[in-house]
Amino acid sequence: MNCPTYLITESGTDVILEQLHCYDGKDRWAIDQLANPDSTILRHGGLYSDNVLLHGEIRTASKTQVAVRLQRSFDTAVRKHFVKIKSFYVGREAEALLDSGFRLTAAEQCPLEFDLRR
């Protein structure tokens, strides 16, 4: 997915950056959730093209107390404000787009049978 992804931590948590030495001689930096176990990630998805809505996700790769607490906070908010359609929680605007014929999918290249349908 080409949607922005955000690392979520508690305030005051030091975030570990990883330096990447690229073939072009330039250094780049990466933030890896596995190097930051007290975190969860938020990828919000969004409109990709005229009729494709990419799904987002909120998840953690860790079982630390902090990561579990962060994840539960997001899960509670999502269940409260989104509607469940099959195994996905969908916001009102996304539900309206789905009902109007948009594809709700992980990637435009995914086969149609993997799209969320009612």
C-alpha positions in Angstrom: 0.0 0.0 0.0 1.3 3.5 -0.8 -0.7 5.1 1.9 1.2 7.0 4.7 1.9 5.0 7.8 2.4 6.5 11.2 4.1 5.0 14.2 2.0 5.7 17.4 3.8 5.8 20.8 3.0 7.2 24.1 4.2 10.8 24.7 7.8 10.9 25.7 8.8 7.6 24.2 12.1 7.6 22.4 11.7 6.4 18.8 14.6 4.3 17.4 15.6 5.3 13.9 17.5 2.9 11.6 20.1 4.4 9.2 20.0 2.9 5.7 23.0 3.2 3.5 21.7 3.3 -0.1 23.4 2.3 -3.3 23.4 5.9 -4.5 25.6 6.9 -1.6 22.9 8.8 0.2 21.8 7.8 3.7 18.1 7.4 4.5 16.3 6.7 7.7 13.6 4.2 8.5 11.3 3.8 11.5 10.6 0.1 12.0 7.9 -1.0 14.4 9.9 -4.0 15.4 12.7 -1.8 16.7 10.0 0.2 18.6 8.0 -2.4 20.4 6.0 0.0 22.6 4.0 1.2 19.5 1.2 0.5 17.1 0.9 1.7 13.5 -1.8 3.6 11.8 -2.2 3.4 8.0 -5.3 5.4 7.1 -5.9 4.2 3.5 -7.8 6.5 1.2 -8.9 7.2 -2.3 -6.6 5.7 -4.9 -8.4 6.4 -8.1 -11.9 7.3 -9.4 -13.5 4.2 -7.9 -10.9 2.6 -5.6 -10.8 3.1 -1.8 -7.8 1.5 -0.1 -8.5 0.1 3.3 -6.5 1.3 6.3 -5.3 -0.6 9.3 -4.3 -0.1 12.9 -2.1 -2.9 14.3 0.8 -3.7 16.5 3.5 -6.3 16.1 4.3 -6.4 19.8 2.8 -7.8 23.0 4.3 -5.3 25.4 1.9 -3.7 27.9 2.2 -0.4 26.2 1.6 -1.7 22.7 -1.4 -3.7 23.9 -2.8 -0.7 25.7 -2.4 1.5 22.6 -4.0 -1.1 20.4 -7.0 -1.5 22.8 -7.6 2.2 22.8 -7.8 2.3 19.0 -9.9 -0.9 18.9 -12.4 0.6 21.3 -12.7 3.8 19.4 -13.1 2.0 16.0 -15.8 -0.3 17.4 -17.6 2.7 18.8 -17.5 4.9 15.7 -17.4 2.5 12.7 -19.9 -0.1 11.4 -18.8 -3.7 11.0 -19.1 -5.2 7.5 -17.9 -8.8 7.5 -14.5 -8.7 9.1 -13.9 -4.9 8.5 -14.9 -1.8 10.4 -15.9 0.9 8.0 -16.5 4.6 8.5 -19.7 6.3 7.3 -18.1 7.9 4.3 -16.4 4.7 3.3 -19.7 2.8 3.7 -21.4 5.3 1.4 -18.7 5.0 -1.2 -18.9 1.2 -1.0 -22.7 1.4 -1.5 -22.2 3.7 -4.5 -20.0 1.1 -6.3 -16.5 1.9 -5.1 -14.1 -0.9 -4.6 -12.9 -1.2 -1.0 -9.7 -3.2 -1.3 -6.0 -3.5 -0.2 -4.6 -2.5 -3.6 -6.0 -1.7 -7.0 -4.2 -4.7 -8.5 -6.0 -7.1 -6.1 -8.5 -9.4 -7.8 -12.1 -8.3 -7.4 -12.9 -11.4 -5.3 -10.8 -9.9 -2.5 -12.8 -6.7 -2.3 -15.1 -6.0 0.6 -18.7 -6.6 -0.5 -21.9 -6.6 1.4 
